[in-house]
Amino acid sequence: MPSLRIVSAQLLVIVVSVAVVTSALADVTEHQKCQKAKILARGKWKSCRSGQRAKIVVGKTGDFTKCNATLAAKLVSAEKNLPADETWICTWIDNGDGTVSDLDTGLMWEKKNAQDGVANFANPHDFDNAYYYGDANGNIVGSSFLGLLNGQTSFDTPIEPGFAGYRDWRLPYVSELLSIVDTTVSYGPSLPCGSADYTPCIRQSVFGPTVMCFSQTTSGPCKYHSTTVDRVYGPGSYANDTVDFADGGIIITSGSPNAARAVRGGGD
């Protein structure tokens, strides 16, 4: 039989282990609980949609609306213990690899860096870079931006095996760009976003430095490209929607270089 000393030592180890686990659980914040709940909810949503597709394969009727409704309800429920002005903390997660995941939409965004007033096209994340949308010499859909991110270009050195390990980076739709506009951001008690230079309506602590148009007379590229095309003037000539993070305004541009922020995902 084990001695009393051994039994006491074993009990002490158990007590200490329980205390450590309890302490670790106590350190989990409401924001982290919310993020965890949203991650698990999206995982179940993907599983649900896979199940509905499997039904369709064998001739049954799939019900994707049920999956979407359940996800929407769980995303709302995850935020129930957070103050209204802190729910944004539960929306995005920094993945630590230059990307940010949106827990509400399922999109993964590129972060920007190197705000120094000097463009560096070898670095597709450079804040100061601007690209033509449809110009053959600077087509962002081709080599100079997305090609670098997707490891599929001869322009400079492509990122292998694709930025953050993915090769499906793209330009966002205008609705996706608008989903990261946040007009509640302020830069001081009397400095709301969009009210001065370098005060964009976006969480720069999350997405990195972001350009904006301070006024109607702002010179240079100050908006972000989307793939939403409103007009085609002819071969290689497009008018696409861009978003100004000064206020979330949508501007139709044609032939002008502008900033670009890549995104991926959105499906399941």
KAFENMO-V696698 format. One record per backbone hydrogen bond with DSSP energy under -0.5 kcal/mol. CO is the residue of the C=O (numbers start at 1). NH is the residue of the N-H. If there is no record, write none. Layout:
co: [CO/CO]
nh: [NH/NH]
//
This chain:
co: [3/4/5/6/7/8/9/10/11/12/13/14/15/16/17/18/19/20/21/22/23/25/29/30/31/32/33/34/35/36/37/38/39/40/41/42/43/44/45/46/47/48/49/50/51/52/53/54/55/56/60/63/64/65/66/67/68/69/70/71/72/73/74/75/76/77/79/83/84/86/87/88/88/91/91/93/93/98/99/100/101/101/102/106/107/108/109/113/114/114/120/122/123/125/126/131/132/135/138/139/139/140/142/143/145/146/147/148/148/149/154/156/158/159/162/163/170/172/173/174/175/177/178/182/185/188/191/192/196/199/200/201/202/203/203/204/207/212/215/223/224/227/228/228/231/231/234/237/237/238/239/239/240/241/242/243/243/244/244/244/245/249/249/251/251/253/258/259/261/262/263/264]
nh: [7/8/9/10/11/12/13/14/15/16/17/18/19/20/21/22/23/24/25/26/27/28/33/34/35/36/37/38/39/40/41/42/43/44/45/46/47/48/49/50/51/52/53/54/55/56/57/58/60/59/62/67/68/69/70/71/72/73/74/75/76/77/78/79/79/80/82/86/87/89/90/91/92/103/104/95/101/111/95/109/93/103/106/266/102/264/100/127/116/128/123/124/126/113/129/258/140/138/132/142/144/146/147/148/149/150/152/151/159/163/156/158/160/162/165/166/263/227/177/178/179/180/181/185/193/191/187/195/199/194/202/182/204/206/207/208/112/214/218/259/243/229/230/241/233/239/237/233/234/255/230/231/253/226/251/224/245/247/248/249/201/244/251/242/253/240/131/225/172/110/170/108]
//
